[in-house]
Amino acid sequence: MSTMHYDQLYVGGDWQQPRGTATIEVHSPTTEELIGSVPEGSDADIDAAVDAARLAFDGPDAWGSWEPARRQEVLARFADELESRAAETASRVTQQNGMPIVVAEQFEGGFPPLLLRYYSQMVVDQAEERRAGMLGGTAVVLREPIGVVGAIVPWNVPQGITFLKIAPALAAGCTVVLKPAPETVLDAFLMAEAAKAAGLPDGVLNVVPGGRELGAYLVSHPGVDKVSFTGSTAAGRAIAETCGRLLRPVTLELGGKSAAIVLDDADLLGNIESFFASTLLNNGQICWLGTRVLAPQSRYAEVVDTVTGLAANLVIGDPLDRGTQVGPLVSSRQRDRVESYIAKGGSDGGRLTAGGGRPEERDKGWFVQPTVFADVDPNHTIAQEEIFGPVLAVIPYRDEDEAVRIANDTDYGLGGSVWTADLERGEAFARKVRTGTIGLNHYTNDPTAPFGGIKSSGMGRELGPEGLSAFQNLKTIYLPPTAAS
């Protein structure tokens, strides 16, 4: 595994020397070896990036003033450049956070160019609206870019989540300062190389990596018009507080503790691949996963056996191996966190049926076995708090009313799934679950539909037309009756 080292930041359309001297080192979660480094951004680097983004938005030939078709041409080149680097992008993400390479190829290599093309076409198709007034005259409704966007992304699906933000933002005519997580920076710099090769105008996209303090500085920066954040609920609350004080628009996609509700007619074995993807994908490091498995008492032992068998037979290994289904966690700190929850699950009375430790065959790397607890009470810690690892809690319920109560008895409301042989019954059940998104016999974020949460899972939506509107201001021009006619 060759190491990758950068000594400059992508700011103002070019590679620039950082204002500070600190660096971010990236270690492989598989081998624990150093695999790369980049400069750590400072407040002064954020200042420079925001200034560049501000100039690109407000200056001569401003990005937001371009005709949508002209922006589309540039973003199409950006998509092409990303596609030419898709394999390398997937490999870098896998090497940094342990995502199995087959998953990375889809989420990290394929999703970003798809979103760029989707949103740039959407803006081309978006015509201004004229509404006949009730009091005479006509109202002209315009959608204008919101301005400079501060985008802060996590390490779990770094490129996929990055483009949930920058694809609609750039298509709308906004400019962006991106702060990637320190755990996954090498993919962000490859993305910057693609942006430069595509000819994005200077300052339209800027990349400054760093930790929480740098993110807080970006959120509060006076030159930022909008914040889009994906991460923990605790960090989201702090960002919401800052943005509320500043009256700054903000989109927050936060944590989750979603329920996978197995109805009494479900064919779980027949849908086992989809069930795996909905509950344990990416080593359990996805916010919308259904880590609370609700099973009817009439089939409880059978469901526990099925889920236990699934977890026990997954292939754990090097995430660069195409046969691997479960790779390592992103860091030793994350492994410690997950292991503390596993210990808590046992001490609270959960019955361990699979996993619970580290795979014996892996003497290096931050691996945790896929773990299943049965006989979990809905109020147990592992049934209430987000673990962000391959740990499932199987919870019994007596009837559908109790299943709905358990599913809704959480601070979160991001994802979920219903498993049934009767789709009409499943849809009726899904309508009762208080959540932002939910799937029947699978779970997939489709680009055409809004994604986001309620309660402690955040505010605002990404994807779909709603994801574009988050980066647009509405302006109304009132035309008098004579002008309208």
Secondary structure as UniProt FT lines:
FT   STRAND          4..5
FT   STRAND          9..11
FT   TURN            12..13
FT   STRAND          14..16
FT   STRAND          23..27
FT   TURN            29..31
FT   STRAND          34..39
FT   HELIX           43..58
FT   TURN            60..61
FT   HELIX           63..65
FT   HELIX           68..84
FT   HELIX           86..97
FT   HELIX           101..104
FT   HELIX           105..110
FT   HELIX           111..125
FT   STRAND          129..132
FT   TURN            134..135
FT   STRAND          138..145
FT   STRAND          148..152
FT   HELIX           158..172
FT   STRAND          175..179
FT   TURN            182..183
FT   HELIX           186..198
FT   TURN            202..203
FT   STRAND          205..207
FT   HELIX           212..220
FT   TURN            222..223
FT   STRAND          226..230
FT   HELIX           233..246
FT   STRAND          250..253
FT   STRAND          259..262
FT   TURN            264..265
FT   HELIX           269..271
FT   HELIX           272..279
FT   HELIX           281..284
FT   TURN            287..288
FT   STRAND          292..296
FT   HELIX           297..299
FT   HELIX           300..313
FT   TURN            319..320
FT   TURN            322..323
FT   HELIX           332..347
FT   TURN            348..349
FT   STRAND          351..354
FT   TURN            360..361
FT   STRAND          371..374
FT   TURN            378..379
FT   HELIX           381..384
FT   STRAND          391..397
FT   HELIX           400..408
FT   STRAND          417..419
FT   HELIX           423..430
FT   TURN            431..432
FT   STRAND          439..440
FT   TURN            447..448
FT   HELIX           455..457
FT   STRAND          458..459
FT   HELIX           464..469
FT   TURN            470..471
FT   STRAND          472..479
FT   HELIX           481..484
//
